């Protein structure tokens, strides 16, 4: 290995060390209390050296966020070739649940922590999030086209499907399920998804449920 390749490998490894340390600190202390100095101390580096890789904490947050979406997208790719769109939709939901349970720190940062939204808004491009959502949206479109689910606005139905699965995962990630034993939680989560998903597939009033005016306050 030449010196250029070695330097590039070392630089990549250092970025990974910084991101891994930041993830641990965000989980342990939260966003506000995680500073560049704390990250540097954790990996026995200097704050000045951290800035050689990331210009500020928001850039670190965004890099972690992108990594999480790449993991989710790669997991989605394992089921995206499922020919039957309704079966593919179910598998995507199962993949999403698996991702949330397996990568809880990432999930919290990607979908729950409010600080990351400003970081995303400051960026001109957000390919990682758009790619992942695009897989769901296309699958919903295919389901509607084949009649697997009733006709409705694609983005509204996609958002409803995503919101439902997110709610399941978020309750677990944020520890709001103390009434259910930990050893039962994975199975309960997956069974809840299957139960409600089957019911949604069989309903014929989804369009009415998802009309924008259905959410207007009554007069």
MOUR-V469722 format. One record per backbone hydrogen bond with DSSP energy under -1.0 kcal/mol. CO is the residue of the C=O (numbers start at 1). NH is the residue of the N-H. E is the energy in kcal/mol with one decimal. If there is no record, write none. Layout:
co={CO,CO}
nh={NH,NH}
e={E,E}
//
This chain:
co={2,3,4,5,6,7,8,9,10,11,12,13,14,15,16,17,18,19,20,21,22,23,24,25,26,35,36,37,38,39,40,41,46,47,49,50,50,56,57,58,59,60,61,62,63,64,65,66,67,68,69,70,71,72,73,75,76,76,79,84,85,86,87,88,89,90,91,92,93,94,95,96,97,98,99,103,104,105,106,107,108,108,115,116,117,118,120,126,127,128,129,130,131,132,133,134,135,136,137,138,139,140,141,142,143,143,153,154,155,156,157,158,159,160,161,162,163,164,165,166,167,168,169,170,171,172,177,181,181,184,185,186,187,188,189,190,191,192,193,194,195,196,197,198,205,206,211,212,213}
nh={6,7,8,9,10,11,12,13,14,15,16,17,18,19,20,21,22,23,24,25,26,27,28,29,30,39,40,41,42,43,45,44,50,51,52,53,54,60,61,62,63,64,65,66,67,68,69,70,71,72,73,74,75,76,77,78,79,80,82,88,89,90,91,92,93,94,95,96,97,98,99,100,101,102,103,107,108,109,110,111,112,113,119,120,121,122,123,130,131,132,133,134,135,136,137,138,139,140,141,142,143,144,145,146,148,149,157,158,159,160,161,162,163,164,165,166,167,168,169,170,171,172,173,174,176,175,180,184,185,188,189,190,191,192,193,194,195,196,197,198,199,200,201,202,209,210,214,215,216}
e={-2.4,-2.5,-2.2,-2.4,-2.6,-2.4,-2.3,-2.5,-2.2,-2.2,-2.1,-2.2,-2.3,-2.5,-2.7,-2.3,-2.4,-2.4,-1.9,-2.2,-2.7,-2.1,-2.2,-3.3,-1.5,-2.3,-2.6,-2.8,-2.1,-1.3,-3.1,-1.1,-1.6,-1.7,-1.1,-2.1,-2.2,-1.2,-2.5,-2.6,-1.9,-2.3,-2.6,-2.5,-2.0,-2.3,-2.0,-2.0,-2.0,-2.3,-2.7,-2.4,-1.9,-2.3,-2.0,-1.1,-1.8,-1.0,-1.9,-2.4,-2.4,-1.7,-2.3,-2.5,-1.9,-2.1,-2.6,-2.4,-2.2,-2.5,-2.8,-2.4,-2.3,-2.3,-2.7,-2.6,-2.7,-1.9,-3.0,-2.7,-1.7,-3.3,-1.1,-2.4,-2.5,-1.6,-1.2,-2.1,-2.9,-1.8,-2.4,-2.3,-1.3,-1.2,-2.9,-2.4,-1.7,-2.5,-2.4,-2.3,-2.2,-2.4,-2.4,-2.1,-1.9,-1.2,-2.6,-2.7,-2.4,-2.2,-2.5,-2.6,-2.9,-2.1,-1.9,-2.9,-2.4,-1.6,-2.3,-3.3,-1.8,-1.1,-2.9,-2.4,-3.3,-1.7,-2.1,-1.4,-1.1,-2.6,-2.7,-2.1,-2.6,-2.5,-2.0,-2.3,-2.6,-2.3,-2.6,-2.2,-1.5,-2.4,-2.2,-1.0,-2.0,-1.7,-1.3,-1.6,-1.1}
//
